[in-house]
Amino acid sequence: MTNSAPITELPKNLIRQYFDYTGEYFVEHWLIAKQYRGHELVHMIITKIFNNSTSELNILDLGCGTGICGHFLKINSTGSHITGIDISSRMLNIARGCFIKGKPVYNELIHMEMKEFLKQEKNQQYDVIIFAEVLHYLHDFQEELELAKRSTSKKGLLYV
C-alpha cells in the first residue's frame, strides 16, 4: 500500500471473490436489512416505457447476482425470456433457486464477466439490458455501454 498512484480499476478476480464470499448473505443484507428497492425501480421504468407489452420482452440482466431483479420482473409478468450473467458462481447458484409457479425465473444463467459476454453477443438482440448495481465497480464503462448498445433491439432500453 505504499504506491500513491490512484486506483483506476478493481481486478475482476477481486470482484468475483467478494461476491462469492458475500453471496450467501446478500439477500438478507441488502434486500431485507438495507431495504434495497432497485428491482422495483427497474420494473417501474420498463413498465413506463413498454406499457402493456412487457410480458414479451427479451431481457438481459448483467450482474444478475442472486436473481432479485429477475425474480421481481417475473412475479410482475415482465419478460418472456430472461438471461442472467454474473461473475460470481455462488451468486448464480442462488439465482438458480429462483422459481415462479414451479418454473425457473431465468431461462439462462451464465457464469461470465459481463464485458466478455457482451463481446461474444453478435446476433442476439435484447429489448432490455439491465446494468443494476454493476457499473460502479468499473473505472471506465464506455466499452460495456457500447457493446450493450450493439446488442439492444431498435425499440430497446439500456437500464443503467
C-alpha positions in Angstrom: 0.0 0.0 0.0 3.0 2.3 -0.5 2.1 3.1 -4.1 0.4 6.5 -4.1 -1.0 6.2 -7.6 -4.8 6.3 -7.8 -6.6 3.0 -8.2 -8.4 3.1 -11.5 -9.6 -0.5 -11.9 -10.6 -3.2 -9.5 -9.2 -6.6 -10.6 -12.1 -8.8 -11.8 -10.8 -11.6 -9.6 -11.2 -9.4 -6.5 -14.8 -8.6 -7.5 -15.5 -12.3 -8.1 -14.0 -13.3 -4.7 -16.0 -10.5 -2.9 -19.4 -11.7 -4.3 -18.5 -15.4 -3.9 -17.9 -14.6 -0.2 -20.9 -12.4 0.3 -23.4 -14.3 -1.9 -24.8 -16.3 0.9 -25.8 -13.2 2.9 -26.5 -10.9 0.0 -30.3 -11.1 0.0 -30.5 -10.9 3.8 -28.1 -7.9 4.0 -29.3 -5.8 1.0 -32.9 -6.8 0.4 -34.0 -7.1 3.9 -31.7 -5.2 6.2 -30.9 -2.3 3.9 -34.4 -2.4 2.2 -33.0 -2.5 -1.3 -35.5 -1.4 -3.9 -33.5 -1.3 -7.2 -35.5 -4.1 -8.7 -38.7 -2.1 -8.1 -37.2 0.9 -10.0 -36.2 -1.4 -12.9 -39.7 -2.8 -13.2 -41.3 0.7 -13.0 -39.1 2.1 -15.8 -39.7 -0.9 -18.0 -43.5 -0.6 -17.4 -43.5 3.1 -18.2 -41.6 2.6 -21.4 -43.1 -0.6 -22.8 -46.7 -0.1 -21.3 -48.7 -3.3 -21.9 -46.1 -5.2 -23.9 -43.8 -6.1 -21.0 -44.6 -9.8 -21.0 -43.0 -10.4 -24.4 -39.6 -8.7 -23.7 -36.2 -10.4 -24.2 -34.2 -9.2 -21.1 -30.5 -9.4 -20.3 -29.7 -9.0 -16.6 -26.0 -8.2 -16.4 -24.6 -8.7 -12.9 -27.8 -10.6 -12.0 -26.4 -11.8 -8.7 -28.9 -13.7 -6.6 -31.7 -13.0 -9.1 -33.5 -10.3 -7.1 -34.3 -8.3 -10.2 -35.3 -11.2 -12.5 -37.5 -12.7 -9.8 -39.3 -9.4 -9.3 -39.8 -9.0 -13.0 -41.2 -12.5 -13.4 -43.5 -12.0 -10.4 -44.9 -9.0 -12.3 -45.2 -10.9 -15.6 -42.3 -8.9 -17.2 -40.1 -10.7 -19.7 -40.7 -13.8 -21.8 -37.0 -14.6 -21.8 -34.6 -13.5 -19.1 -30.8 -14.2 -19.4 -28.7 -13.6 -16.3 -25.0 -13.0 -16.4 -22.8 -12.9 -13.3 -19.1 -13.1 -12.4 -19.8 -15.0 -9.2 -20.7 -18.7 -9.3 -22.0 -18.5 -5.8 -24.5 -15.7 -6.6 -25.6 -17.7 -9.7 -26.2 -20.8 -7.6 -28.6 -18.7 -5.5 -30.3 -17.3 -8.7 -30.8 -20.9 -9.9 -33.1 -21.4 -6.9 -35.5 -18.6 -8.1 -38.8 -20.1 -9.3 -42.2 -18.8 -10.1 -45.0 -21.4 -10.2 -42.5 -24.2 -10.5 -40.6 -22.6 -13.4 -37.1 -21.1 -13.2 -37.1 -17.3 -13.3 -34.1 -17.2 -15.6 -34.1 -19.0 -19.0 -30.4 -18.9 -18.9 -27.8 -18.2 -16.2 -24.2 -17.8 -17.4 -21.1 -17.6 -15.3 -19.0 -15.0 -17.1 -17.7 -11.4 -16.8 -20.2 -9.1 -18.5 -17.8 -7.5 -20.9 -16.7 -10.9 -22.2 -20.3 -11.9 -22.6 -21.2 -8.8 -24.5 -18.2 -9.2 -26.8 -19.5 -12.6 -27.9 -23.1 -11.4 -28.4 -23.1 -10.5 -32.1 -26.5 -11.5 -33.3 -28.6 -11.6 -30.1 -30.9 -8.6 -29.6 -32.3 -7.7 -26.3 -35.3 -5.4 -25.6 -33.9 -4.6 -22.2 -30.4 -4.7 -20.9 -30.1 -4.2 -17.2 -26.9 -2.8 -15.5 -28.3 -2.7 -12.0 -25.6 -2.0 -9.3 -22.7 -3.1 -11.5 -21.1 -0.1 -13.3 -19.7 1.5 -10.2 -17.2 -1.5 -10.0 -15.7 -0.2 -13.2 -13.5 2.9 -13.7 -14.4 3.3 -17.4 -17.5 1.6 -18.6 -17.8 3.2 -22.0 -16.8 -0.1 -23.8 -19.5 -2.1 -21.8 -22.1 0.5 -22.8 -21.1 0.5 -26.5 -21.2 -3.3 -26.6 -24.6 -3.4 -24.9 -25.9 -0.8 -27.4 -24.9 -3.1 -30.2 -27.0 -5.9 -28.6 -30.1 -3.8 -28.0 -33.1 -4.1 -30.3 -34.3 -1.0 -32.1 -37.0 -0.4 -29.5 -34.6 -1.5 -26.7 -33.7 0.1 -23.4 -30.4 0.1 -21.5 -31.2 0.4 -17.8 -28.1 1.8 -16.1 
